[in-house]
Structures are given as C-alpha cells and as structure tokens.
Amino acid sequence: MSQRRRPNLTWLRRIITVFALSIITVFPTITAFPAFVSASDMKTEPQEPQVIEVSLEECRSLAMEHSASVLLAKSAVEDAKLSLEQTEATNLTKPSPTSLYQSRMSLESTRKNLEITKQDIVLSTDQLYYSLLRAEHVVSISEQALALAERQLEIAMAKESVGMATKLDIMRAANQTASARNSLANALLNRDLAMVALNQAIGFLPDTILSLRDEFSYEKTGGLHLDASIEFALANRIEIAQAQSAVEIADMNVELADNSFTPRLTYERAKLAAGDARVKLKEQQNKITLAVRQAYVALMQAEAKVELAGSKVNEARENLRITQLLFEADMATNVEVLSAQNQYTQSRIDSVQAIYDYNITRSQFKRAIGDTAGLTGGVPGS
C-alpha cells in the first residue's frame, strides 16, 4: 500500500497571516477587548444629594405648583367656566335668569374656593418651613450643649486625677455627655424628617438638602386693634362672600316666584330658602368673628411667651457663667455646673420654640382675618 501524503498547508497559513495584517492596517484603532466586564466596572458613582437654597416665598410658590388640592381647585374653576358657557347657550333658546345667575355665582364660588385653598397651602408651607428652621436651630444648640458637657467631663477627670473630684463626679459628667450626645442624635433625626416633609411639599426629591435663606423673625405687633381686625375679616373673608352670594341667589328666586302664575307653594318655599340663607350668613359671620378673637388672643399670648423666653435665656446664661466661675474657684460643685448647663440649653430650646410658635400664630392670625396678600402684609390696626 502506498503511504498517504499529508497536505501542504503552508500556503493556507500565509493567506491567513496576510488577511490578519490587512485588518490591523485598515482598523488600527481596534484593540484587544477584555473577556468580561465586572459588575463593579458597570457601577456608577452615587450622586451627592443636591443642595438648594430656598426662601420662604419661593417655597410658597413651589408648594402652589405641586399641591394636589390647588390643582383640583383650578380644575373646578375650569369646569365651572364650561358649565357657564353651556348655560348661556341653553338660555338662548330657553331663558332662565335663575340658572344663569346660579352658574355665574358657581363660577365665582369656585374661584373663591381656589383662593381659600391657596391660603391654606401658604399656611401649611409656613409651618413646614419654620419647622425645619426650628429643627436646625435645635441641632446647633444641641451641638453646643454636647461641647459644654464634654468640656465639663474633661475638667472632672482632671480634677479627679489630683484628688479634687470623685468617681461620682466623673460618672455624672459622663452621663451628661451621653445624654447630650443622644439629644443631638434626636435633633439630627428631627431635622432630616422636617427637611423631607418640606421637600415633599415643594416637589423636590426627598434627599435634597435645603439651605434656608430666611431666618426666624420676631416683629412685635404693637398697636393691633381687635375690632379693626374683625371688621377687616368680615369684609375680606371669602367664606362671607360665598354666604352672601347664596343670599342673593335666594332673594332672586323669591323675586322670580312672586307673580300670579307661579304656584304659591313654590313662592313660600323660596322665601324659606332665603331665610335659611340669611341664617347661614349670620352663622358664618359669628364663626369668623370668634375665630379672629381666638387668633388674636393666641397671638398676644405667643408674643408674651417670646419675650419671657428671651429673659429666661439671659438669666440662664448668666447663671451658668457665675456657676462656672464658682466651680473653678472650688465654691460650686460639679452637680451645680451640670444643672446650670441643662437650664441654659433648655432655655435656648424654649426660646426657639417660642419664636416658632409666634411666627406660626402670626400666619394663622392673618389667615383668620383673610389677609390674602401672601400673609406677609401689614396687620389691620398695627
């Protein structure tokens, strides 16, 4: 048997080599690719939370844009407009002065409801903004309280090392420090929660860091007159205007029914409805008058609370200063210093709370009298 010859593959190897070289020449930028891409290579760096500076007025505007209640109230206005157009078209063939007037009043009522909704959004936004501002102040106070406690602990330890303090003094100072650290942790959590609540109201992402442009303010409302405030409220509260519109519609129904061809029972029922409308108007007036009185009293009480809280801060600060001097002169105990620190910290927190309450109460008072100028204008009689 003849031996089988192996095929000569030299010419094939040469062709493959030339082909490969030609690819490299034509595509010089092609490089070797890794066999796989790891999951870590595919990950993107987490983005830092965005920091945005906002004012109270800006937050009010943003809350208006994102409030579901405002959007629904605007939709109700548009629906009332369409209903009025439909009624006007119907009246061309079937005249009905009452239905036409009611449609017009309905449109006006929805517009007033929109204004009421906006006022409520302004008030709730104020509360959220001031809540975050208060929380930030409490964080700052808590940080300073922790620094005071840590310093007192260091002093107690130094004194104990030379026999001028006891183990109990160190334990008390350590407990004070632990308590201050816990208070700071709670303050930080409350601040974060307040920030998320405001972010949600103004349409920002929950982790957005807000830098508040406005500060707490205390503007004494000297010269405020209750009677002038009640008069202003009765002239400007939208609820009064709505009740008055209901009376006008009822009176028109009575006038239209007072004729010889309308059934007497229809006329009598129209008169009863007009009487009911007047009763409701009077009830609304009484309700608003009482609300203004309550808001006035609350504002006066909040104002007095701010001034008293400020005096207590000054007293506690001076008491702490004197107690620390006496302690350094070995004339006061470690317990007295810790107590003075607690009183000073608490008085500062109470003062911040008092200013917060005052600002909220002032906004509520303006809402009660129907101040629609952004709740920032002057108070009647002031």
N, C-alpha and C positions, 0 to 999 in steps of 0.2 A: 504494500500500500504506500502511495506517495504521501509524504508529510505535508500537512495543510499549512500554507503560508499565512503568517499574521499580517493584517492590513497595515499599510504605512499611513500613520495619522499625522505625520509632520506637517503636511500641507494644511490640515484642518486646524492645528494649533496656531499656525501662522495667521490664518484668516481671522480667528477669534481675537488674537492679540492686536491685529490691525484695527479691527472693529472697536475694541475697547479703547484704544488710543484715540480713535476718531471721536468717540463720545466725550472723552475728557477734554479734547480740543474744542469741540463745539460748545460744551457746557462746562466751562472752567470753574463756575461757582458752586457746582454740586460737590457736597462734602459728605462724609460718612454720617449716617443717622444712627442714633443710639438704638439699641434693640428694643428699649421700652422707656416710657416716661413715668417716673414715680408719682404717686399721689401728692407728695409734698411739693413736687415741681409744679403741679397744676394749681395749687392753692394760691390765692391772692392774699396779700396782707390785709388784715382787718382795718377798716377805715375808722379814724378817730371821730368821736361824736362832734358834730358841728356846733360851734359857739356863735350865738346870735345875740346881738344887743337889741333890746326892745324897750319901748316906753309904755306907760300905761295907756296912752291914747292909741298907740299902734296896736296893742293887744285888744283894745275895744274894737277897732276896725276889723282886725283879723277874726275875732270871735263872731262879728256880724256876718262875715263872708262864709264861715263854716258852720254856723248854727243851723241845725235842722228845723228848729221852731221858726226861725226867721224865714228860711226858705219856704216852709209851708205857709206862713202868713203871706208872703209875697205871691205864692200861687193862688191863695184865696182871693187876693186883690184882683189878679188877672181873671179869675173865674167870675168874679162879680162884675167886671167890665163887660165880659162876654154876655152875661145874663142881662145886663142893662141894654146892650145893643139888641139882643133878641126881643126884649120887652118893647123897646122903641119901635122895632119893626112890626111887632104884633099890633101896637097901638095905631098904626097907620090904617088898619082895617077894622080893628075892634078897640076903640078908645076906652081906656081905663085909667083915669088920673091917679087912683089909689095905687094900682100895681106899678105904675110908672114912678110915682113918688117913693114907694117902698123899695124899688130896685135902686133908685138913686141913693136912698138912705142906707141900703145894704152895702153899696159900694163904699160910701163914706165910713160905715161902721167897720168894714174890713180894713180900710186904711188906718183907722184909729187903733184897731187891734194890732196891726203891724207896728205902730208906734209904741204901744204898750209892750209888745214882745221885745222890741229893741231896747226899751228902758230896762226891762228885766235882764237882758243879756249884758247890758252895761254894768248893772249892779252885781251880777254873778261874776263877771270878769274882774271887777274891782276886788271882790272878795278873794279870788284866786291869786291875783297879782300881789295883794297885800299879805296874803298867807305865805307866799314864797318869800316875800321881803322880810316878814317876821321870822320865818324859819332860818333865813341867812343870818339875821342878827343873833338869834339864839345860838347858832353854830359858833359865831365869833365870840360870844360871851362864854360859851362852854369851853372853847379853846383857852381862853384867858383864865378861866377857873381851874382848868387842868394844870396850867403853868404855875399858878399860885400853890396848888396842892403839892405838886412835885417839888417846888422850892421849899415848902414847909417840911416835907419829908426829908429832904437833904439836910435841913437845919436840925431836925430832930435826931437824925442819925449822927451828925457831927457832935451834937451835944451829948448824946448817949456814949459816944466813944471816949469822952473825957469825964464821964460820970455826972453830967448835969441834966440828964434826962433818963427816963426809964424805958424798959421794953414796951410798956403800955403806951407811952407817948408815941413810939415808933409804930405800934400796931394801929393806933388811932389815925396817925398821919397816912399810913399805908392804905387804910380803909377809905380815908377821904380821897386819896388819889385814885383808888379803884372806882369809887363812886363817881368822881368827876370824869373819868375815862368812859364809864358806862353812859353817863349823861351826854357826853359828846357823841358817842356812837348813836344814841337815840336821836339826837339833834340832826345828825347827818342823814339818818333814815327818813326823818320827817321832812327834811329839806328836799331829798330826792323825790319823795312822794308828792310834795307840793309842786315840784317842777314838772313831774309827769302830768299832773292834773291840769296845770296851765297849758302845757304843750298840747294836750288833747283838745282843750277848749279853743285854741287858736289855730289848730290844724297842722302843728309841727310833729315831727317824729318824736316818740316818747323819750329817746335818749339824747335829744337836743339839749345842749347846755345853754341856758338863758342867762344873759347878763342884763340885769335890770338897770335901766337908766334913771328912773325916778326913785326918790328916797321917801322915807316917812316924813310927813309934814304935820305940824300942829298949828293950825290957824284958829285962834280964838274967835268965836262967833259973837263978839260983844255987840250989844245993841239989837239983838234979834227980838222981834216982836211976834208973839204967838198969834194975836188977832190978824195981823197983816199976812202971816203965813197961811192961816186958814182961808182968808179971803182969796189969796193967790191960788190956793189949791182948788177951791170951788170954781174958780174961773178957768183953770188950766188942766185939771184932771180930765183925761179922755173919757173915763167912765161916766162922768157927769154929762159930758156932751152926748154920749150914747143914750143915756137915760132921757135926756131932753129930746133927742130925736124920736124916741119911742112915744113921748107925749105928743109931739107934733103930728106923727102919723095917726095916733088915736084920735086926735082932735079933727083931723081931716076926714076920717071915717065917719065921725059924728056929723060933720057938716054935710057930707055927701048923702048920708042916710036921712037927713032932716028934710023930707019932702013928702008929697001926698001919694006918690006911687011906690014908695019903699015900705015894706011891712013894718008895722010898729014894733014888733019884737026885735027886728034887726036893728032899729034905731036905739032901743033900750039897751040891747047888748053892746052896741058901740059906745054908749055912754058909760056902761060899767067898765069896759076895757080902758076907756080914757081915765076913769077914776083910778083903776089899778095902776096905770102907767104913772100917774102922779104920786101914788103911794110909793112905788118903786124908786121914783126920782128922789123923794124925800128920804127914803131909807138909804139910798146911795150917798146923799149929802151928809146924813148923820154918820154913816160909816167912815167916810173920808175925813170928816171933822174929828172924829175920835182917833183915827189913825195919825192925823197930824199932831194932835195933842200928845199921843203916846210917843211919837218920834221926837217931838220937841223935848219932852221930859228925859227921854233916853239920851239925847244929845247933851243936855245940860249935865246929866249925871256923868256921862263919858268925859266931858270937859273937866269937871271937878276931879275925876279919877286920874286924869293925866297929870294935873298939877300936884296932886297929893303924891303920886308915884314918883314924880321928879324930886320932890322934897325928901322922900324916903331914900332915894339913891344917894343924894348928897349926905344924908345922915349916916347911912351905912358905909359910905366911902371914908368919911371922917373917923367913924368908929374903928374901921379896920386899920387906918393909918396909926391911930393912937395905940391900939392894941398891939400892933407890930412893934412900935417903939418901946412899949412897956415890956414886951416879951424879950426884946434884945437887951433890956436893962434888968432882966430876971425879975420883973414885977408883974408879969402876967404868965399864965400857964399856956401850954400848948393847946389845951382844950378851948381856951378863950379865943385864941387865934383862929382855930378851925371854925369855931362858931361865927366869928366875925366875917370870915371868908364866905361862909354859907349865906349869911344875911346879905352881904354885898352882892353876891351872884344872884340870889333870888330877887333882890330889889331891882336889879337891872332887867331881869327877865320880866318882872311885873310891869316895869316901865314900858318895855317894848310892847307887851300885851295891851297896856292901856292906850298907847298911841294907835295900835292896830284897831282896837275896838272903837276908838274915836273916829278914825277915818271911815270905817265901815258904817258906823252910826250916822255920820255926816252924809254919806252916799244914800243911806236909807231915808234920811230926812228929806233930801232933795227929791228922791223918788216919791215920797209921800205927798209932797206939795205939787208934783207934776212939773218939776223943772226939767224940760226936755233939751236944754242947751248943753248936752253932753254930761249933765250932772256936775259941771265944773264952774258954772257961773255964780254970780252973787246970790246970797240968800235974801229973800224979801225982808226988808226992815233992818238989814245989817248995815 
